[in-house]
Amino acid sequence: MKSTGSITDEQAHTYATWFRALGDPTRVRLLHLLAGAGRAMTVGELVARVEVGQSTVSHHLKILAEVRFVLAERRGTSTLYAVNRACLSVFPRAVRSIMGEEEPDGC
């Protein structure tokens, strides 16, 4: 079923930003690890599970947090990162709206 609506410039920009955030295999792996863990994790925990350094993991988490795919929570001197399931669940709808199959929505 085709939608008669169209996406706005702002929505197109948002969706492009989401796709860019997922355009790196390390970020996809980090999201997968966080989703599979089912809990918030520290950068150190994530570094122990991927073959990249702490600064690289932190950089990728920052990008994922900017598009709200992950949520960051400070606890003392540590920051815990968790998948933002509410935001990621909107992602397939964004794809359908790009295809003209559904009205656009945001995260």
C-alpha positions as CSV (number, residue, x, y, z in Angstrom):
1,M,0.0,0.0,0.0
2,K,1.4,3.4,-1.0
3,S,1.2,6.5,1.2
4,T,0.1,9.7,-0.3
5,G,2.2,11.7,2.2
6,S,5.8,12.6,1.8
7,I,8.7,13.0,4.1
8,T,9.8,16.4,5.1
9,D,13.4,17.8,4.7
10,E,13.8,17.4,8.5
11,Q,12.7,13.8,8.4
12,A,14.9,13.0,5.5
13,H,17.9,14.6,7.4
14,T,17.0,12.6,10.5
15,Y,16.7,9.3,8.6
16,A,20.0,9.9,6.8
17,T,21.7,10.5,10.1
18,W,20.3,7.2,11.4
19,F,21.6,5.4,8.4
20,R,25.0,7.0,8.8
21,A,25.1,5.9,12.4
22,L,24.5,2.3,11.3
23,G,27.0,2.7,8.5
24,D,29.9,1.3,10.5
25,P,30.3,-2.4,11.3
26,T,31.7,-1.6,14.8
27,R,28.6,0.4,15.7
28,V,26.3,-2.4,14.5
29,R,28.3,-4.9,16.6
30,L,28.1,-2.6,19.7
31,L,24.3,-2.3,19.3
32,H,24.1,-6.1,18.9
33,L,26.2,-6.7,22.0
34,L,24.1,-4.2,24.1
35,A,20.8,-5.7,22.8
36,G,22.0,-9.2,23.5
37,A,23.2,-8.4,27.0
38,G,19.8,-7.0,27.9
39,R,21.3,-4.6,30.3
40,A,23.4,-1.5,30.4
41,M,27.2,-2.0,30.0
42,T,30.3,0.1,30.6
43,V,32.8,1.0,27.9
44,G,35.2,-1.4,29.6
45,E,32.8,-4.3,29.3
46,L,32.2,-3.5,25.6
47,V,36.0,-3.2,24.9
48,A,36.5,-6.6,26.4
49,R,34.1,-8.1,23.8
50,V,35.2,-6.3,20.7
51,E,38.6,-6.1,19.1
52,V,38.9,-2.3,19.2
53,G,40.3,0.1,21.8
54,Q,38.6,2.1,24.5
55,S,38.8,5.4,22.6
56,T,37.3,3.9,19.5
57,V,34.4,2.2,21.4
58,S,33.8,5.5,23.2
59,H,33.7,7.4,19.9
60,H,31.2,4.9,18.4
61,L,29.0,5.0,21.5
62,K,29.0,8.8,21.3
63,I,27.7,8.7,17.7
64,L,25.0,6.1,18.6
65,A,24.0,8.2,21.6
66,E,23.7,11.3,19.4
67,V,21.0,9.6,17.3
68,R,19.5,8.1,20.5
69,F,20.1,4.5,19.5
70,V,21.8,4.1,22.8
71,L,21.2,5.8,26.1
72,A,24.0,6.9,28.4
73,E,23.6,7.0,32.2
74,R,26.3,8.3,34.5
75,R,26.9,6.3,37.7
76,G,29.6,7.6,39.8
77,T,32.8,7.7,37.6
78,S,31.3,5.3,35.0
79,T,28.9,5.7,32.2
80,L,26.6,2.9,31.4
81,Y,25.2,2.4,27.9
82,A,22.0,0.6,27.0
83,V,20.1,0.1,23.7
84,N,17.2,2.5,23.3
85,R,14.7,-0.1,22.2
86,A,11.9,2.6,21.8
87,C,14.1,4.5,19.3
88,L,15.3,1.5,17.4
89,S,11.8,0.1,17.0
90,V,11.0,3.2,15.0
91,F,13.8,2.5,12.5
92,P,11.8,0.0,10.4
93,R,8.9,2.4,10.2
94,A,11.4,5.0,8.8
95,V,12.4,2.6,6.1
96,R,8.8,2.0,5.2
97,S,8.1,5.7,5.1
98,I,11.1,6.2,2.7
99,M,9.5,3.5,0.5
100,G,6.2,5.4,0.6
101,E,4.5,2.5,2.4
102,E,3.8,4.3,5.7
103,E,3.5,7.8,7.2
104,P,6.7,9.1,8.6
105,D,7.5,9.0,12.3
106,G,10.3,10.1,14.5
107,C,12.4,8.9,17.4
